[in-house]
Amino acid sequence: MIAYPPSQPAPESQPEKDNMSYFRFHLPHLHLGSVFGDDWFALKAEAFARFFGTPVFLIGQTIIVCLWIVVNLVGWTQFDVYPFILLNLAFSLQAAYAAPLILLAQTRQADRDKAHAEADAQHREDIARASDERQALAAQQTTLLVDMLQQNTQLTETIKVLTERLEALTLEVHKKLLASQN
C-alpha cells in the first residue's frame, strides 16, 4: 500500500522529498472509493478473499473434507451419510460467498492498478516533458554560446586590426619625430 505524506510533514531528507514528488501523481486518485470501501468490513472481506487462494486454505479445506468423509464412513457419527448432501451444501454455501468476494477483490485490485497505471503514465509524461525542456534549453544555450564565440572571434579580429594600425601609426609618428629632430 502507498504511504501518502502526512498533512503536516516534519522536515524531510532529500530521498524522502524525491519519493513524495513521485507520489504527487497518485494524489489525484485518493478520492476514488474502493469497491469494498475503506472500513473494517472492506479490509477483512478483501483479506478473506485473498485467503481463498493460499496453500493454507487449500490444505485446511482438504483435511476438513477428508475428516468429514472418514467420520461419516467409519460410523463414528451419522450426521451426513454417503451422498454427503450436507457437505455439498457446505461447498455450495462456500462457493456462493467465495465467488463474489473474489470478484470484488479483483475489481478492487483492478481499480488500484488502473490508478497506479495512470499515475505512472503521468509521471512518464512529466519526465518526457522535462527532458524535452532540458533539450530545448541545451539547444538554446548552444546557440547562444556559438553566437558569443562568433562575437569573440570578431572582437579579436577587430583588436588585431586596430593593434596593427596602432603599431603602424606609432612607427609613422616615430619616423616623423626622428625626421623633425634631424
Z-matrix of the N, CA and C atoms (Angstrom, degrees):
N
C 1 1.443
C 2 1.527 1 108.96
N 3 1.288 2 117.30 1 150.09
C 4 1.465 3 122.63 2 -176.35
C 5 1.517 4 109.57 3 -82.70
N 6 1.326 5 115.94 4 133.45
C 7 1.472 6 120.72 5 174.73
C 8 1.516 7 107.40 6 -93.23
N 9 1.333 8 116.57 7 111.72
C 10 1.446 9 120.86 8 -178.65
C 11 1.514 10 109.65 9 -89.58
N 12 1.323 11 116.65 10 154.91
C 13 1.464 12 119.73 11 -177.12
C 14 1.518 13 111.25 12 -64.84
N 15 1.348 14 116.92 13 141.61
C 16 1.464 15 119.84 14 177.74
C 17 1.517 16 110.72 15 -67.77
N 18 1.336 17 116.04 16 164.22
C 19 1.466 18 119.67 17 -176.03
C 20 1.518 19 111.89 18 -67.27
N 21 1.334 20 117.97 19 -30.99
C 22 1.463 21 120.98 20 177.09
C 23 1.528 22 108.14 21 -126.86
N 24 1.347 23 117.07 22 84.67
C 25 1.464 24 119.31 23 -174.71
C 26 1.524 25 112.21 24 -70.95
N 27 1.309 26 113.77 25 148.20
C 28 1.460 27 120.86 26 174.36
C 29 1.520 28 108.02 27 -79.44
N 30 1.329 29 118.29 28 167.47
C 31 1.465 30 119.16 29 176.66
C 32 1.525 31 109.47 30 -55.10
N 33 1.329 32 115.31 31 137.60
C 34 1.453 33 119.91 32 -172.25
C 35 1.522 34 110.78 33 -117.96
N 36 1.322 35 113.81 34 156.28
C 37 1.458 36 119.28 35 174.36
C 38 1.528 37 108.26 36 -83.68
N 39 1.315 38 117.37 37 169.00
C 40 1.458 39 121.73 38 -177.30
C 41 1.528 40 112.58 39 -62.13
N 42 1.372 41 120.32 40 -44.54
C 43 1.463 42 118.20 41 179.20
C 44 1.530 43 112.86 42 -60.97
N 45 1.344 44 117.39 43 -35.84
C 46 1.454 45 119.27 44 178.31
C 47 1.520 46 110.38 45 -66.46
N 48 1.335 47 118.01 46 -38.45
C 49 1.468 48 121.00 47 178.02
C 50 1.515 49 109.88 48 -64.66
N 51 1.345 50 118.01 49 -41.22
C 52 1.452 51 120.97 50 178.37
C 53 1.523 52 110.39 51 -62.71
N 54 1.343 53 116.75 52 -41.52
C 55 1.448 54 121.45 53 179.71
C 56 1.524 55 110.08 54 -64.19
N 57 1.337 56 116.84 55 -43.29
C 58 1.454 57 120.27 56 179.77
C 59 1.531 58 110.69 57 -68.07
N 60 1.317 59 117.86 58 -33.34
C 61 1.453 60 118.82 59 178.65
C 62 1.532 61 110.10 60 -67.25
N 63 1.318 62 117.57 61 -29.39
C 64 1.459 63 120.07 62 174.52
C 65 1.528 64 109.96 63 -67.70
N 66 1.336 65 117.13 64 -42.59
C 67 1.458 66 121.10 65 -177.66
C 68 1.524 67 113.06 66 -72.63
N 69 1.329 68 117.76 67 -6.61
C 70 1.462 69 118.70 68 178.63
C 71 1.521 70 110.73 69 -61.62
N 72 1.325 71 118.00 70 -22.99
C 73 1.452 72 120.93 71 178.14
C 74 1.524 73 111.79 72 -79.10
N 75 1.334 74 117.10 73 -17.95
C 76 1.456 75 120.85 74 178.52
C 77 1.530 76 111.20 75 -86.69
N 78 1.326 77 117.34 76 -22.86
C 79 1.458 78 120.68 77 -175.93
C 80 1.523 79 113.93 78 -58.19
N 81 1.343 80 120.94 79 -37.73
C 82 1.469 81 118.92 80 178.95
C 83 1.528 82 113.54 81 -63.17
N 84 1.344 83 117.79 82 -17.30
C 85 1.464 84 120.76 83 -177.06
C 86 1.523 85 112.54 84 -95.67
N 87 1.320 86 118.13 85 2.65
C 88 1.456 87 120.77 86 -178.56
C 89 1.527 88 112.33 87 -65.61
N 90 1.321 89 117.06 88 -26.31
C 91 1.462 90 120.07 89 -177.99
C 92 1.521 91 112.52 90 -73.77
N 93 1.315 92 117.57 91 -14.53
C 94 1.455 93 120.22 92 -177.08
C 95 1.527 94 110.21 93 -68.83
N 96 1.308 95 116.63 94 127.03
C 97 1.463 96 120.59 95 176.30
C 98 1.505 97 109.20 96 -86.19
N 99 1.297 98 116.98 97 142.26
C 100 1.450 99 119.71 98 178.40
C 101 1.525 100 109.12 99 -80.73
N 102 1.302 101 116.18 100 168.99
C 103 1.456 102 121.33 101 -177.86
C 104 1.528 103 110.23 102 -62.43
N 105 1.334 104 117.12 103 -43.42
C 106 1.455 105 121.01 104 179.44
C 107 1.521 106 111.84 105 -80.14
N 108 1.297 107 117.46 106 -23.91
C 109 1.455 108 121.47 107 -170.76
C 110 1.534 109 107.31 108 94.16
N 111 1.303 110 115.99 109 -176.91
C 112 1.460 111 119.17 110 -178.53
C 113 1.519 112 112.34 111 -115.64
N 114 1.309 113 116.63 112 23.93
C 115 1.455 114 119.20 113 179.70
C 116 1.531 115 110.23 114 -89.93
N 117 1.308 116 115.65 115 -175.23
C 118 1.459 117 121.78 116 -177.27
C 119 1.525 118 110.77 117 -59.45
N 120 1.337 119 117.00 118 -45.95
C 121 1.458 120 120.65 119 -178.67
C 122 1.520 121 111.48 120 -60.24
N 123 1.324 122 115.81 121 -41.68
C 124 1.466 123 120.08 122 -178.25
C 125 1.520 124 110.85 123 -60.29
N 126 1.298 125 115.99 124 -47.23
C 127 1.467 126 119.53 125 -178.21
C 128 1.524 127 111.50 126 -66.60
N 129 1.332 128 117.49 127 -41.78
C 130 1.475 129 120.83 128 179.68
C 131 1.524 130 110.88 129 -67.90
N 132 1.330 131 117.31 130 -40.54
C 133 1.462 132 120.27 131 -179.69
C 134 1.523 133 111.10 132 -64.40
N 135 1.319 134 116.41 133 -40.96
C 136 1.469 135 118.26 134 178.28
C 137 1.519 136 111.00 135 -68.42
N 138 1.316 137 117.25 136 -39.80
C 139 1.470 138 120.10 137 177.72
C 140 1.528 139 110.13 138 -62.56
N 141 1.335 140 116.76 139 -40.70
C 142 1.463 141 120.83 140 178.39
C 143 1.523 142 110.77 141 -64.83
N 144 1.322 143 116.97 142 -42.39
C 145 1.467 144 120.75 143 179.25
C 146 1.527 145 110.63 144 -64.02
N 147 1.308 146 116.52 145 -37.65
C 148 1.470 147 119.45 146 178.04
C 149 1.526 148 111.13 147 -69.84
N 150 1.331 149 116.67 148 -30.18
C 151 1.466 150 121.09 149 -178.75
C 152 1.520 151 111.69 150 -66.15
N 153 1.348 152 118.36 151 -27.34
C 154 1.463 153 121.28 152 -177.34
C 155 1.528 154 112.72 153 -58.64
N 156 1.312 155 118.69 154 -29.69
C 157 1.459 156 120.59 155 -176.17
C 158 1.514 157 114.48 156 -94.92
N 159 1.313 158 118.12 157 9.07
C 160 1.466 159 119.98 158 -176.27
C 161 1.526 160 111.02 159 -89.54
N 162 1.318 161 117.37 160 154.42
C 163 1.468 162 120.86 161 175.85
C 164 1.530 163 112.15 162 -60.82
N 165 1.318 164 117.50 163 -34.00
C 166 1.470 165 120.18 164 179.30
C 167 1.533 166 109.92 165 -59.89
N 168 1.321 167 117.07 166 -45.43
C 169 1.466 168 120.25 167 179.37
C 170 1.523 169 110.75 168 -64.09
N 171 1.327 170 117.02 169 -47.02
C 172 1.470 171 120.23 170 -176.96
C 173 1.525 172 111.64 171 -63.86
N 174 1.308 173 116.80 172 -43.39
C 175 1.471 174 120.05 173 179.04
C 176 1.529 175 110.05 174 -67.47
N 177 1.342 176 116.92 175 -43.58
C 178 1.466 177 120.32 176 178.57
C 179 1.518 178 111.99 177 -61.20
N 180 1.310 179 117.68 178 -44.05
C 181 1.457 180 121.18 179 179.19
C 182 1.522 181 110.39 180 -64.30
N 183 1.320 182 117.25 181 -40.96
C 184 1.467 183 120.83 182 178.78
C 185 1.529 184 110.82 183 -61.76
N 186 1.321 185 116.90 184 -43.09
C 187 1.472 186 120.74 185 179.43
C 188 1.530 187 110.57 186 -63.77
N 189 1.330 188 116.45 187 -44.73
C 190 1.476 189 120.22 188 -179.70
C 191 1.528 190 110.70 189 -62.83
N 192 1.326 191 118.24 190 -43.45
C 193 1.466 192 121.53 191 -179.85
C 194 1.525 193 110.33 192 -65.00
N 195 1.326 194 117.01 193 -42.56
C 196 1.468 195 120.20 194 178.84
C 197 1.527 196 110.77 195 -63.06
N 198 1.337 197 116.81 196 -44.50
C 199 1.466 198 119.89 197 177.48
C 200 1.528 199 111.09 198 -62.07
N 201 1.328 200 116.50 199 -42.37
C 202 1.467 201 122.47 200 179.12
C 203 1.527 202 109.89 201 -56.32
N 204 1.330 203 116.22 202 -49.45
C 205 1.470 204 121.18 203 -177.80
C 206 1.525 205 110.92 204 -67.41
N 207 1.342 206 116.96 205 -44.98
C 208 1.464 207 120.61 206 -178.46
C 209 1.531 208 110.50 207 -62.51
N 210 1.331 209 117.19 208 -45.87
C 211 1.465 210 121.27 209 -178.96
C 212 1.531 211 110.48 210 -59.85
N 213 1.330 212 116.92 211 -39.64
C 214 1.459 213 119.79 212 -178.46
C 215 1.525 214 112.83 213 -79.61
N 216 1.337 215 118.62 214 -32.39
C 217 1.466 216 120.91 215 179.38
C 218 1.517 217 111.69 216 -75.75
N 219 1.325 218 117.26 217 -40.59
C 220 1.468 219 121.04 218 -178.00
C 221 1.527 220 109.94 219 -69.14
N 222 1.299 221 117.73 220 -30.80
C 223 1.447 222 121.00 221 177.10
C 224 1.510 223 113.81 222 102.78
N 225 1.336 224 118.29 223 13.03
C 226 1.463 225 120.27 224 177.51
C 227 1.522 226 109.70 225 -62.01
N 228 1.302 227 114.64 226 -32.35
C 229 1.466 228 121.02 227 174.49
C 230 1.523 229 107.44 228 -152.74
N 231 1.305 230 116.80 229 161.14
C 232 1.461 231 121.11 230 -176.73
C 233 1.523 232 110.53 231 -125.46
N 234 1.343 233 119.03 232 38.96
C 235 1.461 234 119.90 233 -177.51
C 236 1.520 235 112.79 234 -76.26
N 237 1.354 236 117.57 235 -17.85
C 238 1.471 237 120.09 236 178.29
C 239 1.522 238 107.61 237 -148.34
N 240 1.330 239 117.76 238 92.30
C 241 1.466 240 121.74 239 -175.86
C 242 1.516 241 111.62 240 -75.93
N 243 1.328 242 115.62 241 179.52
C 244 1.457 243 124.15 242 -162.09
C 245 1.525 244 118.92 243 -37.20
N 246 1.233 245 127.91 244 -53.12
C 247 1.466 246 115.37 245 -175.14
C 248 1.530 247 111.71 246 -67.12
N 249 1.343 248 115.81 247 -3.87
C 250 1.481 249 121.90 248 175.28
C 251 1.531 250 111.72 249 52.05
N 252 1.308 251 115.04 250 52.32
C 253 1.457 252 121.32 251 -178.60
C 254 1.530 253 111.11 252 -63.81
N 255 1.319 254 116.28 253 -40.02
C 256 1.471 255 119.36 254 178.96
C 257 1.534 256 111.01 255 -65.40
N 258 1.335 257 116.96 256 -37.62
C 259 1.472 258 120.64 257 176.88
C 260 1.529 259 110.40 258 -65.06
N 261 1.342 260 116.56 259 -41.70
C 262 1.464 261 120.21 260 176.32
C 263 1.525 262 111.23 261 -62.84
N 264 1.331 263 115.57 262 -39.34
C 265 1.460 264 119.72 263 177.38
C 266 1.532 265 110.66 264 -63.92
N 267 1.324 266 116.25 265 -40.02
C 268 1.475 267 120.16 266 178.16
C 269 1.534 268 110.46 267 -63.93
N 270 1.344 269 116.22 268 -42.07
C 271 1.471 270 119.09 269 177.25
C 272 1.527 271 111.14 270 -64.42
N 273 1.317 272 117.92 271 -39.82
C 274 1.464 273 121.24 272 178.96
C 275 1.527 274 110.28 273 -63.93
N 276 1.342 275 115.83 274 -42.55
C 277 1.460 276 119.60 275 178.34
C 278 1.526 277 110.85 276 -63.90
N 279 1.323 278 115.71 277 -42.94
C 280 1.466 279 119.65 278 177.93
C 281 1.526 280 110.35 279 -61.40
N 282 1.316 281 117.43 280 -44.11
C 283 1.469 282 121.02 281 -179.93
C 284 1.523 283 111.04 282 -65.37
N 285 1.334 284 116.29 283 -36.78
C 286 1.466 285 119.82 284 -179.40
C 287 1.529 286 111.25 285 -63.40
N 288 1.325 287 117.23 286 -33.57
C 289 1.464 288 120.03 287 178.48
C 290 1.532 289 112.40 288 -91.59
N 291 1.316 290 116.69 289 -33.27
C 292 1.467 291 120.26 290 -175.50
C 293 1.531 292 111.32 291 -68.37
N 294 1.315 293 117.00 292 -45.60
C 295 1.464 294 119.86 293 -175.70
C 296 1.524 295 111.90 294 -59.74
N 297 1.339 296 119.68 295 -51.43
C 298 1.474 297 117.76 296 179.12
C 299 1.528 298 113.04 297 -63.77
N 300 1.339 299 117.00 298 -37.77
C 301 1.471 300 118.75 299 179.14
C 302 1.524 301 111.17 300 -64.20
N 303 1.312 302 116.26 301 -41.39
C 304 1.465 303 119.87 302 179.20
C 305 1.526 304 110.08 303 -66.57
N 306 1.328 305 117.18 304 -43.05
C 307 1.468 306 119.94 305 178.28
C 308 1.528 307 111.17 306 -63.12
N 309 1.327 308 116.65 307 -41.98
C 310 1.459 309 119.46 308 179.00
C 311 1.525 310 111.30 309 -66.21
N 312 1.324 311 117.00 310 -38.07
C 313 1.464 312 119.73 311 177.14
C 314 1.527 313 110.59 312 -64.62
N 315 1.334 314 116.29 313 -39.28
C 316 1.467 315 119.53 314 178.10
C 317 1.526 316 110.60 315 -66.89
N 318 1.332 317 117.28 316 -39.65
C 319 1.463 318 120.50 317 177.89
C 320 1.521 319 110.47 318 -63.93
N 321 1.319 320 116.10 319 -42.53
C 322 1.464 321 120.50 320 178.59
C 323 1.528 322 110.64 321 -62.66
N 324 1.330 323 116.68 322 -42.50
C 325 1.461 324 120.20 323 177.74
C 326 1.519 325 110.88 324 -66.58
N 327 1.326 326 117.36 325 -37.53
C 328 1.469 327 120.31 326 178.07
C 329 1.526 328 110.45 327 -63.65
N 330 1.340 329 116.87 328 -38.74
C 331 1.474 330 119.85 329 176.62
C 332 1.521 331 110.59 330 -61.98
N 333 1.336 332 116.18 331 -43.99
C 334 1.471 333 119.47 332 178.65
C 335 1.524 334 110.60 333 -63.99
N 336 1.335 335 116.44 334 -43.58
C 337 1.466 336 120.12 335 -179.99
C 338 1.524 337 111.32 336 -62.06
N 339 1.338 338 115.94 337 -40.24
C 340 1.465 339 119.61 338 179.40
C 341 1.530 340 110.81 339 -64.75
N 342 1.336 341 116.68 340 -44.64
C 343 1.469 342 120.06 341 178.90
C 344 1.523 343 110.55 342 -62.65
N 345 1.342 344 117.16 343 -40.78
C 346 1.465 345 120.05 344 178.40
C 347 1.530 346 110.99 345 -66.94
N 348 1.321 347 116.57 346 -39.48
C 349 1.467 348 119.70 347 179.52
C 350 1.530 349 110.56 348 -64.65
N 351 1.337 350 116.61 349 -41.80
C 352 1.468 351 119.42 350 178.31
C 353 1.526 352 110.95 351 -64.96
N 354 1.327 353 116.10 352 -41.31
C 355 1.461 354 119.67 353 178.97
C 356 1.530 355 110.65 354 -65.65
N 357 1.332 356 116.64 355 -40.58
C 358 1.462 357 119.67 356 177.89
C 359 1.528 358 111.26 357 -65.16
N 360 1.335 359 116.75 358 -39.08
C 361 1.465 360 120.20 359 177.93
C 362 1.527 361 110.42 360 -63.70
N 363 1.327 362 116.76 361 -42.48
C 364 1.471 363 119.83 362 177.21
C 365 1.526 364 110.24 363 -63.11
N 366 1.327 365 116.24 364 -38.75
C 367 1.466 366 120.55 365 179.25
C 368 1.533 367 110.08 366 -63.89
N 369 1.341 368 116.41 367 -45.14
C 370 1.466 369 119.64 368 178.66
C 371 1.530 370 111.04 369 -63.61
N 372 1.340 371 116.79 370 -39.95
C 373 1.467 372 119.93 371 177.99
C 374 1.531 373 110.79 372 -63.96
N 375 1.320 374 116.37 373 -39.10
C 376 1.465 375 120.44 374 178.23
C 377 1.522 376 110.57 375 -64.94
N 378 1.312 377 116.72 376 -41.35
C 379 1.468 378 120.93 377 177.68
C 380 1.527 379 109.84 378 -64.19
N 381 1.339 380 117.36 379 -43.45
C 382 1.471 381 120.67 380 179.40
C 383 1.527 382 110.58 381 -63.98
N 384 1.337 383 116.65 382 -41.47
C 385 1.463 384 120.37 383 179.30
C 386 1.533 385 110.07 384 -64.27
N 387 1.325 386 116.84 385 -43.51
C 388 1.464 387 120.16 386 178.79
C 389 1.528 388 110.56 387 -63.97
N 390 1.323 389 116.77 388 -38.58
C 391 1.466 390 120.67 389 178.15
C 392 1.528 391 110.36 390 -64.65
N 393 1.329 392 116.91 391 -43.23
C 394 1.470 393 120.25 392 177.53
C 395 1.524 394 111.17 393 -62.02
N 396 1.332 395 115.45 394 -41.65
C 397 1.471 396 119.26 395 178.58
C 398 1.526 397 110.69 396 -63.15
N 399 1.338 398 116.83 397 -41.72
C 400 1.471 399 120.24 398 178.38
C 401 1.520 400 111.04 399 -64.35
N 402 1.341 401 116.87 400 -39.96
C 403 1.461 402 119.93 401 178.80
C 404 1.526 403 110.54 402 -65.95
N 405 1.319 404 117.11 403 -42.03
C 406 1.467 405 120.22 404 178.65
C 407 1.521 406 110.33 405 -63.91
N 408 1.327 407 116.58 406 -42.44
C 409 1.460 408 120.62 407 178.18
C 410 1.529 409 110.80 408 -63.90
N 411 1.326 410 116.70 409 -41.42
C 412 1.466 411 119.90 410 178.45
C 413 1.525 412 110.70 411 -63.71
N 414 1.328 413 117.62 412 -41.10
C 415 1.467 414 120.83 413 177.85
C 416 1.523 415 110.66 414 -64.44
N 417 1.331 416 116.27 415 -40.94
C 418 1.466 417 120.82 416 178.65
C 419 1.529 418 110.36 417 -64.28
N 420 1.327 419 116.72 418 -43.28
C 421 1.461 420 119.94 419 179.31
C 422 1.526 421 111.30 420 -67.48
N 423 1.326 422 117.07 421 -35.73
C 424 1.462 423 120.27 422 177.77
C 425 1.523 424 109.89 423 -64.57
N 426 1.329 425 116.73 424 -43.70
C 427 1.466 426 120.79 425 177.31
C 428 1.524 427 110.31 426 -60.81
N 429 1.317 428 116.97 427 -43.73
C 430 1.460 429 121.57 428 178.63
C 431 1.531 430 110.87 429 -62.03
N 432 1.335 431 116.82 430 -42.52
C 433 1.466 432 120.01 431 178.82
C 434 1.531 433 111.54 432 -64.73
N 435 1.332 434 116.92 433 -39.68
C 436 1.473 435 120.02 434 178.29
C 437 1.525 436 109.58 435 -64.07
N 438 1.337 437 117.41 436 -43.27
C 439 1.468 438 120.74 437 177.40
C 440 1.526 439 111.12 438 -60.99
N 441 1.333 440 115.66 439 -44.76
C 442 1.471 441 119.03 440 179.46
C 443 1.530 442 111.04 441 -63.75
N 444 1.329 443 116.75 442 -38.01
C 445 1.464 444 120.26 443 178.23
C 446 1.527 445 110.57 444 -65.39
N 447 1.336 446 117.41 445 -39.79
C 448 1.467 447 120.52 446 177.03
C 449 1.529 448 110.89 447 -64.69
N 450 1.334 449 115.99 448 -42.04
C 451 1.467 450 119.29 449 177.32
C 452 1.525 451 110.69 450 -63.57
N 453 1.316 452 116.52 451 -40.03
C 454 1.471 453 120.33 452 178.57
C 455 1.525 454 110.25 453 -63.52
N 456 1.325 455 116.16 454 -41.47
C 457 1.466 456 120.13 455 178.46
C 458 1.529 457 110.39 456 -63.01
N 459 1.340 458 116.95 457 -44.19
C 460 1.469 459 120.69 458 178.61
C 461 1.528 460 111.04 459 -62.81
N 462 1.327 461 117.17 460 -42.73
C 463 1.471 462 120.17 461 178.27
C 464 1.529 463 110.94 462 -63.52
N 465 1.314 464 115.36 463 -40.77
C 466 1.471 465 118.49 464 179.12
C 467 1.527 466 110.47 465 -63.74
N 468 1.326 467 117.49 466 -42.90
C 469 1.461 468 120.46 467 177.59
C 470 1.529 469 111.22 468 -63.87
N 471 1.338 470 117.07 469 -40.86
C 472 1.470 471 120.99 470 177.87
C 473 1.524 472 110.37 471 -62.95
N 474 1.326 473 116.05 472 -43.85
C 475 1.479 474 119.64 473 178.64
C 476 1.522 475 110.08 474 -62.96
N 477 1.322 476 117.18 475 -39.39
C 478 1.474 477 119.78 476 178.93
C 479 1.521 478 110.30 477 -62.62
N 480 1.357 479 116.37 478 -45.74
C 481 1.468 480 120.32 479 -179.98
C 482 1.524 481 109.90 480 -62.64
N 483 1.337 482 117.12 481 -44.72
C 484 1.467 483 120.41 482 -179.73
C 485 1.525 484 111.21 483 -65.13
N 486 1.310 485 116.53 484 -38.89
C 487 1.467 486 119.84 485 178.26
C 488 1.519 487 110.78 486 -64.07
N 489 1.336 488 116.86 487 -42.06
C 490 1.469 489 120.41 488 178.34
C 491 1.529 490 110.37 489 -64.13
N 492 1.335 491 117.16 490 -41.54
C 493 1.470 492 120.51 491 177.76
C 494 1.519 493 110.92 492 -64.94
N 495 1.354 494 115.56 493 -41.92
C 496 1.470 495 118.97 494 178.70
C 497 1.521 496 110.38 495 -62.91
N 498 1.309 497 117.22 496 -40.68
C 499 1.467 498 120.04 497 178.54
C 500 1.526 499 110.43 498 -64.94
N 501 1.345 500 115.69 499 -41.32
C 502 1.466 501 118.76 500 179.29
C 503 1.529 502 110.30 501 -64.86
N 504 1.331 503 116.98 502 -42.83
C 505 1.466 504 120.86 503 178.64
C 506 1.531 505 110.92 504 -64.70
N 507 1.329 506 115.87 505 -40.58
C 508 1.469 507 119.85 506 178.57
C 509 1.519 508 109.83 507 -61.64
N 510 1.313 509 117.62 508 -44.69
C 511 1.468 510 120.64 509 178.74
C 512 1.537 511 110.63 510 -64.00
N 513 1.315 512 116.44 511 -40.04
C 514 1.469 513 119.99 512 178.94
C 515 1.529 514 111.12 513 -65.46
N 516 1.370 515 116.38 514 -43.89
C 517 1.474 516 119.56 515 177.98
C 518 1.521 517 108.95 516 -64.35
N 519 1.285 518 118.30 517 -40.68
C 520 1.460 519 121.82 518 179.86
C 521 1.526 520 110.27 519 -62.50
N 522 1.324 521 117.83 520 -42.64
C 523 1.471 522 121.20 521 178.64
C 524 1.530 523 109.70 522 -63.71
N 525 1.341 524 117.89 523 -42.26
C 526 1.462 525 120.22 524 -179.02
C 527 1.528 526 111.36 525 -66.80
N 528 1.289 527 116.34 526 -37.07
C 529 1.476 528 119.91 527 176.83
C 530 1.518 529 110.42 528 -65.40
N 531 1.291 530 116.75 529 -42.37
C 532 1.467 531 120.07 530 178.15
C 533 1.541 532 111.17 531 -65.66
N 534 1.312 533 115.34 532 -37.76
C 535 1.460 534 119.51 533 -179.91
C 536 1.530 535 110.70 534 -70.24
N 537 1.325 536 118.01 535 -35.43
C 538 1.471 537 120.48 536 179.44
C 539 1.525 538 111.23 537 -73.14
N 540 1.302 539 119.37 538 -27.96
C 541 1.465 540 121.99 539 178.28
C 542 1.502 541 110.31 540 -77.80
N 543 1.235 542 122.35 541 -22.03
C 544 1.457 543 124.33 542 -179.56
C 545 1.452 544 110.19 543 -88.77
